[in-house]
Amino acid sequence: MFRFLPRTVIILGLVSFLNDTASEMITPLLPLFLTATLGAGPAIVGLVEGLAEATASILKLVSSRLADRGWNSRKLVVGGYTVSNTARPLIGFALGWGWVLALRFLDRVGKGIRTAPRDALIASSTDEHVRGRAFGFQRALDHGGAMLGPLLAFGLLQWGMDNGTCVHGFGHSGGRAYFTAGVRSQDAPQHQDGTSSCTTALEEPRCPSQGAGAGLGWSGAGNDT
């Protein structure tokens, strides 16, 4: 029977959508929050974002190596989303730019930890003939969240919310709860005889030639929050 995509891929796609929506509701407001609310200068804004993005990029390499060396990919993904969705709401309580720097750093630590293992889970839960569809689905939802987030932020600001309330409130909108509930799903690609081609995707997949490096190879470019 035809199946669009394994449940694992759908769940990870929806989590990316929810998490990106929350993240991109905050990101456009951070420069204004730092300068107008906390009194930081333009150089501080560059320092905060530069350190955050550099951290995420470096940790992607680290997490992919860890996953290939046998670390549990599911736990890395859950841990990454948990770190990000714990740190992000606290930005609204920041009393100075140093707090924002530290919390933004933790937010991007979560991103760096989860990205490569997540892509490895997607790669290992799909057969080769639908792998492009699987990554296309995940990336479409990821970018959809990145588009929806700023629009929601704009609407709520127009409605009268102030910057601090927005930054704090939007941080709670991530996909942590949805991911925690859905991560137990168990899907694996099926052969024509009905047998599974590898172990369950969210139970540390180990299909041939499908480690975290394989996931990175299929992940593509673009915004990945």
N, C-alpha and C positions, 0 to 999 in steps of 0.2 A: 504494500500500500504506500502511496506517495506521502512523504512527510516533507514539509517545507525545510525545517532545520531541527536539529536536536534541541531538547529543552534547555540544555546547558548553554547553548549559544544564544538562545532567546533571552534567558535570564541575564547572562552577562551583558547582552546588548541593552536591555532595559536598565540594568544597574548603571551602565555607562551613561545612558540618557539622563537618569535622575541625578547622578553625581555631577555630570557636566552642567546640567541646568543650574544646580546650586552653586557650583564653582564660578560659572560665568555670570551669575547674578552679583557676585561679590567683586570679581576682578575689575570691572570698569569703575567701581566706586572706590577702590583702594587709593588711587592717587589723590582723589578729592578728600577722602577720609584722613589721609596722612597729612596733607597740606592745610586744609581748611579747619579740620577738627583738632588734629594733634600738633599743628604748627611746624611740621617738618618741611625741609626744603626740597627742591627738585633732585638734588644729588642723593638724598635719602630714598626717594622713590625709586631711582635707578638702582641703588644698592639693594633694596629689598627684593625687587623683581629679578635683578641679575643673579643674586645669590640663590633665590628660590629655583629659578629655571636651571641654573648650573647644577644644583643639587639633584634635581630630578633626572637630568641627563646622565650624570655620573652613576647614580644608583640604578638606573636601568641596566647598565653594564654589569654591575655587581649582582643584581637579582637574577639576571639571566644566567650568570655563572653558577650561582647557588642552586638554581633549579636544575641545571644540567648536572650538577654534582650530587643530586639526590635529595635536596631539600624538598619538603612537601609544597607543591605549587599551590594547592588549595589554601593552605595556611598562610602562605605569602600574600595571596590575593586578599583574603579576609583581613589579614593584618594591615595591609596597605590601605584598604578602604576604611578600616577602623581608625587608624592614625589620622587620616585626612579629615574624616567626619567628626572626630573628637576635637581636633585643633581648630578647624575652621570657624565654628560658632563663637569661640573665645576671642576672636579678633575684635568683635564688637565691644568687648570689655577692656580693650587695651588702654592704658593710661599714658603711653608714650610710644614713639616709633620703634623703640627697642623691643617692646612686646610684640608689635606687628611683625617685626623681622623674625623673631623666634617662632611665632605661630605660623607664619607663612613658610618658614623653613620646614617645620614639621608637616605642614600640608603637602609640600612637594616631596618630602621624604616618603610619605605614603604613596604618592604617585610613582616615584621611582621604584619602590618595592613591588608594586602590584602589576606594572605594565607588562613586562616580559613573561612572567608566569601566567598571566591572564591570556595572553596570545598563545602560549603553549597549550593551555587548556582548550582553547577554541580549535587549534590545529589538531589536537589529539582526539577530539570528540566528533570529528567529521571525516567522511571519506573524501578521497582526492577529488572526485567529480563535483562536490558541493563546497569545497573549501573556499573557493573564491566568493561564492554566495555568502558563506558564513562570515567571512571578514568584511565583505561589503555591507552586510546587514549591521554588524557591530559598529562599523565606522559611520554608517548613515545615522544611526541613533546617537552616536557620540557627537557628531556635528549638529544633529538636530537639537540636542540639548544645549550646545554652545550657541546656537541661534536663538533658542527660546529664552535662555537665561537673561541676557541683556534686555530683551523685550519686556519680560516680567518686571525686571528692576525698574525700567523706565515707567511702566504703568503704575507701579506702587509708589514711586517717587512723585509722580504727577498726582497721585491720590492723597499725598500729604505726609508720607512717612519721612522721617529724618535719616541722615546718613548712618548714624550709629545704630539705630533700630534696624535699618535695612541690613547692615553688615552682620549684625548678630542674628537676626531672624532668618536670613537667607542661608546661613551656615547649617541650620537644622534641616534643610530641604534635601540633603544628599540621599544616596541610596543605601545607607548602612543597614537600616532595618529590613528593607526589601531584599538586600543581598543575603543577610543572615538567615532570613526565612527561606529563600529560594536556593541557597547554595547546596542544600541536601538533595537536590534533584539528581537523578541518575540516568544518564543517557550515554550510549556509546554507539558508534556506527555499526550497522548490521550488514553482514554478508547475505547473499541470496538464500543461503541455507538457514538463516536465522541466528547464526552465532555471532557473538560480538567480536569485532576486529581488534579491540584493545580493552583495557580496563576502563572503568567508569571515569569520565572526564574530571569530575571533581573529587576523585579519590586517587590523586597522584598518578596521572597517566604515564605510561611508559611504552608507547608504541615505538616500533623501529623508526629511527631517524626523525623523531618528533619531540625533541626536548625544547627547552626555552629558546634556543637559537633558531629552531624551525619556526616557532611562533613569531619571533622577531622578523624573520625573513618574510613572513606573510602579512605583517602588520601594516605596512604602507606608511606614508607620511601624513602630516597634518596635525591639527590640534588634538591632543589626547589627554584630556583631563580626567 
